[in-house]
Every structure is written in structure tokens, then in C-alpha cells.
Amino acid sequence: MSTRSPIWHPFTQHGLRPTLPVAVQAEGAYIATSDGRRIVDAISSWWVITHGHRHPRIVAAIEAQARIMDQVIFAEFTHEPAETLARRLVRLAPPGLDHVFFSDSGSTSVEVALKMALGFWRHTGRPRHRIIVMEHSYHGDTVGTMSVGERGPFTAAYDPLLFEVARIPFPAAGGEEATFEALEVHCRRGDAAAFIVEPLILGAGGMLIYPPTVLARLRQICSAHEVLFIADEVMTGWGRTGSLFACEQAGIAPDIACYSKGLTGGSMPLAVTLCSATIFDAHLSSDPRRTFFHSSSYTANPIACAAAVANLDVWEDEPVRERITALAAAQAGQLDRFRDDARFSSVRQLGTITALDLNAETAGYLSEVGPRLRRAFQDADVLLRPLGNTIYVMPPYCVTIQDLDLIYRAIERAAEQALS
Ligand SMILES: *Cc1c(COP(=O)(O)O)cnc(C)c1O
């Protein structure tokens, strides 16, 4: 393009990447660009695409709904796509999550969760405001969600605005007791409103995995102290970890759950925050001051809701669970050859997600190998975005064995180039 684009892209240093490829079409596991390349989407376009790009059933639902009703104000009306979706989500979610609040991104669903928790304590006459979080967590990029997430280069400029939270260590193998004890200590202080956590795997923090037994114990400690348990399933939801929701594997039900990314199969922006009747009822009153004061303009957009309903249909009518099991097995097969490779460490997998750390001089998100890896993947027409020296693969469920071969060969070559 002749003139410079006015667009400021997300998480993009334009001083290092003055131009970006132009995406012109997407289908299945592939994104086509204007220069004729077909790029395999090995990170599901930032973890949102579950079944594949443009699943015909979801596309058809979007087209049909767009012909009937676009945006309508959700504080004045309800509508069939939202009602159907909410009822079906309550049936699918862990027991006790009986109410559904709509928003439009993972970050807003977490903001809503935090506000629900504080509202609950205020309206039951026991004002508690402290939020307990896990080290290395990521919950979004708004000021509130940055506050409950890991601090680092991404938050440095905004740290003065972020509120204080209580932190517990990540439950690394062998260190679980320290995590439990820290949670116990923070819970006992009596001022903790809620504990928020990404169940089973911390995504943006580096694909750090911990077992269901640990998650169950964290839940148990919170229950014992009446601290609300918020499961941020924005990434883990919709099959990524091998089950529909990660909490299922631990047999737990949170008080509040956040779902977004795969909620519409990745086709439209939409998010929900589910909560227990106890939390809803604490706001239920004839007193307008107890209203839950939150809304986004596009709350429960009918077209997005219709896309989500179609996604649930896909889950119900197609062998999605079988596809996920097969993908997890194929991923495990690919990963095997890296287990004895001295260039890599912490070779790990949870469900459809794999990750491995390249043994570089510097670790962390700004590791100098990051840009070199990125370039190698671009040359191979494979979309991967390492988190520093952590390479991870999170493909859509329609990815083939051949696609996976391509992806893992690119990882091998990229490692050679990055370390040479
Ligand atoms: C991506 C993500 C979010 C934020 O979602 P957005 O839609 O990008 O705002 C929150 N929590 C987790 C665990 C995520 O992975």
C-alpha cells in the first residue's frame, strides 16, 4: 500500500513491524493473504476459533439473524437468541450457575465477575473488597483486569492506576502446599471478596499447567472461608483442555464463571458471566441502589447470540468431543520427539494445547529469541506467536494430521534458526 495505514494494531510494536500482511479470507484452519499465501492458523486466531474458521452452520445462523433483528437495547428488551442461549448455557455449565450476564469480551466478562463479587458482599452487609489472584495469571487488558493479572512489561506504564490484590504462588509441581497455605492465609483475614483463577492452565502467563486435584483443593479452601470462587474460563472453555469446561475435570462448580473466546466458535465477539442464585439474589430488591450497574452498548447482541446458539448446536450434533480427543492424541504424538531434545524443556500438554520452552539465554515475554522465532514461522506460513521463549500450539479442532506435521516441522526449523 502506498500510504501508511492509520491503524494502531493490538500488541504490535509498529517500530519493529511497519507493515502487516493483509488477510483476505479465512476457512477451516487457514487464513489466506493478499500476496497469495495460505497460512495455517496454529493459534486459532488468538484462541477464539474452535471448530475452524467460518463453520457453515454458524455462518448461516449469523446470516439468518442479521435479516431479522440487529442490535436492540438489552436494558429495555429481552429476545429469543439471548433467552435460548442463556437457558442452554445454564444447562451446560457446572451446577449452581443459574444466572447469565452478557457482555462482549473476555476482559469485560471478568470486570463483570469482579463487580458481581463486590456487589454481593456490599448488599449482604459485609463489605469485602480484596481479590486474591494467582501469580502469572492473565485476565485481560482493561485496568481492572490488569490489576488482577501478573504485573510486568505490559503493565509497567499503568501500574500506578492498578488496585492492590493478594497474590498466591503458582502451584508448581512439589510446591502445591505453599499455594494452598497462601490461599488459606489470605482467606482467613476476612476481607477477601473473591479468588479469581484460570482453571488448569494459565494461558498468556506462559501455558502453565496444574492438575485438577489442585484446582479442587483451591475451590475447597475458598468454600471453607466463604470466599467467592471465580473461574476465568475465557481461554479454557469450549473444549480446549479436553473437556467442555476445565472445571469439569476437577468436579468443581465455581460461584462465578467467565466464558468468551470460543462461545461463538470464534465468529463474533460475545462473552457471558454466569453466577449463582446467591449472588443474583443479593442484588434482587425493590431498592434501585441494589441494581447491578453494568452494561456495554452491545450487551447480548442478537447476531452474536445467534452465532453462539449455532455453536452449541454444533457441539450437540457433531462429534466435537471425539474430534477433541483425536486432536489431543495427535498433538501428543507430535510432541513426543521434543521430549528428549536438549534444545527444549518443559514439554507439556493439556487437552488440545501443547507448549514447550526453547532453552534460550533469556526467558520471558521479551526474550530475544521471540522475534527470531516469529520470523521463522512467518517464512513457513505457520501462524504461531510464542510467549517469549514459550512456543505453544492451540489449533482449531478441524486441523489435520498434515497441518500438524507442517506446524511441528516449522517449530523444529525455527528452533534451529533461533539458536544458531
Ligand atoms: C483472552 C483472555 C481474557 C481477555 O479476553 P478478551 O476477549 O481479549 O478481552 C481474559 N482471561 C483469559 C484467561 C484470557 O485468556
The ligand as an SDF file (V2000), in Angstrom:
LIG
                    3D

 15 15  0  0  0  0  0  0  0  0999 V2000
   -8.0450  -13.6890   26.4350 C   0  0  0  0  0  0  0  0  0  0  0  0
   -8.3320  -13.7810   27.8850 C   0  0  0  0  0  0  0  0  0  0  0  0
   -9.0580  -12.7640   28.5520 C   0  0  0  0  0  0  0  0  0  0  0  0
   -9.4520  -11.4790   27.8760 C   0  0  0  0  0  0  0  0  0  0  0  0
  -10.3430  -11.6780   26.8280 O   0  0  0  0  0  0  0  0  0  0  0  0
  -10.5250  -10.5350   25.7160 P   0  0  0  0  0  0  0  0  0  0  0  0
  -11.6550  -11.0100   24.8940 O   0  0  0  0  0  0  0  0  0  0  0  0
   -9.2340  -10.4590   24.9750 O   0  0  0  0  0  0  0  0  0  0  0  0
  -10.8250   -9.2760   26.4500 O   0  0  0  0  0  0  0  0  0  0  0  0
   -9.3720  -12.9590   29.8720 C   0  0  0  0  0  0  0  0  0  0  0  0
   -8.9920  -14.0780   30.5250 N   0  0  0  0  0  0  0  0  0  0  0  0
   -8.3000  -15.0500   29.9280 C   0  0  0  0  0  0  0  0  0  0  0  0
   -7.9430  -16.2680   30.7060 C   0  0  0  0  0  0  0  0  0  0  0  0
   -7.9340  -14.9330   28.5860 C   0  0  0  0  0  0  0  0  0  0  0  0
   -7.2100  -15.8940   28.0090 O   0  0  0  0  0  0  0  0  0  0  0  0
  1  2  1  0
  2  3  1  0
  2 14  2  0
  3  4  1  0
  3 10  2  0
  4  5  1  0
  5  6  1  0
  6  7  2  0
  6  8  1  0
  6  9  1  0
 10 11  1  0
 11 12  2  0
 12 13  1  0
 12 14  1  0
 14 15  1  0
M  END
$$$$
